[in-house]
């Protein structure tokens, strides 16, 4: 069994390749992928060759952790059924080619326990579940009153705050075209914000040079949540942080409970994933799609459509 996959052969070298799939076991399912998302955070770092080394890192690799598809084969130990729509947060089924994160392919073999069944009516919007769960993980303990960045993750966090009954947060955004579309919350340029008493700031910008600025906007005892991914070393001036008794928290990868919370909010109609996918491309046009996703400021979210290659 083979699959057509996006392959990062080395930094800044991308192709579509036919790869052999690991045979499925009794606890595995085979999924024909309909759509996969392109991450402008982690995948951009993989593309640039700037991703810090950690277990599993290396080239060649198949990227992607935002995939939606249909089960076409289910192992005898699986409780899932053929025809069900599932969200797949990546896979590692390509033999010697690394799956990091392994979701950008036309067909995947994945443990059934790793996927989540979803309403088929979510369709392409289902690729956003990973980012929504990331946002939920960042704010699960306490909700921010300031969010840095109005990309997809920033928008989802703002929506999650409102869905949980929190006060409308302020969102900072320097790109004028992304200062629009705040649904129930204000999106402003940081230069016009005079507030210096935020209790909790959630940064999803990935900008490693913002800490001093953000500390200067905290109330005493305030907290900064780092919910982006930072390739460069983070540092800050100690005296301002000392005077505010500032706290720093890092939000890592989402957990299954976060994903389940997001699904419940969606099922209840409290959370919407509408209006966040701005660009679409056939999987055959993946090289151009990745360039657009990484280089076009108007591109909030690019998805690849694999249905023609299923």
Secondary structure, 3 states (H helix, E strand, C coil): CEEEEEEEEECCEEEEEEEECCCCCCCEEEEEEEEEEECCCHHHHHHHCCCCCCCCCCCCEECCCCEEEEEEEECCCCCCCCCCEEEECCCCCCCCCEECCCCCECEEEEEHHHCEECCHHHHHHHHHHHHHHHHHHHHCCCCCCEEECCCHHHHHHHHHHHHCCCCCCEEECCCHHHCCCCCCCEEECHHHCCCCCEEEEEECCCCCCCHHHHHCCEEEEEEEEECCCCCCCCCCCHHHHHHHCCEEEECCCCCHHHHHHHHHHHHHCCCCCCCCCCEEEEHHHHHHHHHHHHHCCCCCCEEEECHHHC
